[in-house]
C-alpha cells in the first residue's frame, strides 16, 4: 500500500526537506515525489520548477504511475510556471 505525503507545518519544512533529500539518495520513490513537490511549491526552499521537474522525472524513471500522471498534468495545464505543452 502506498502512503501519499501530506504538507508539513511551516516549522517542520526545513527538516522535512532534509529528510526527503536524504531519502532520495536511497532511491525512495515517495521521497522523490515529495521532494519535487517541495521544490514546486517552495516548502522550506525557494520555489524552483527545474529542480521539481528533475526529481519528478527521477520518479517517472521508476515507472511510477502517480509521478507520470503528475508530470503529464504539469505539462498539459502549464503549472508552476511551465508552459503548457
N, C-alpha and C positions, 0 to 999 in steps of 0.2 A: 504494500500500500504506500502510496506517495503522499507525503505531507507537504502542502504548499506553505511557503513562508508568509509571514504577515509583517507589515511595517512595525518597526520597533519604536519605542518612545525616543524623543529627541535626545535625552541624556545618554541613551544607550547606543546611539547610531554610530559613533566612532568606534566603540568596542565591537559592534556587530560587523562593521566594515573590516576591522582587523581579523575577526574570526572567519568571515566569508572569504577574505583574500587568502588566509592561511589554508582553508579547506579546498580552495580551487587548485592549490599546488598538489593536492592528492586526487585531482580529477573528480571531486564531489559534484555530482550533477546539480543538486539543489543549490549548492553554493554558487555554481556558475550562473545559474538563472538569477539568484538573489543578488549577486554582485552586479550583474547587468542592470537590474532594476535600481540598485543603489546609485549607479552612475547616471542612468537616465533621469532619475528623479532628484538627484542631488542630496541623498540622505547621508549626512556626515561628510560629504565631499562636494566639491563644485560639480554641477551637472556637466557631463561630458558624453555626448552621443557617440563619439568614436570609440571610447572605452566600453560603453554599453553594448555597442554592436560587436566589439571584439569578444566580450565574454559570452554574449548570446550566441554568436557563431560557434564558439567552442562547445556550447551545449548542443547546438544543432549537429555538430560533428559526431556526437554520440547517438545520433538518430532519434533524439527525443522529440516526441510529437508536440508537447506543450511549447517547447522552445521554438520549434519550427512554426507553429501557429502564431506565436508572439512576433517572430521575425516577419512573417507574412503580413500581419496586421500593421506593423510599424511602417513597412514599405507601401502597403496598399492605402492606408489612411494618412500617411505622411506625419507620423508622430515624432515628438522630441526634436523638432527642427529638421527632420529628414524629409526631403522632397518626396511626394507621392510618386509611385513608380508603377 
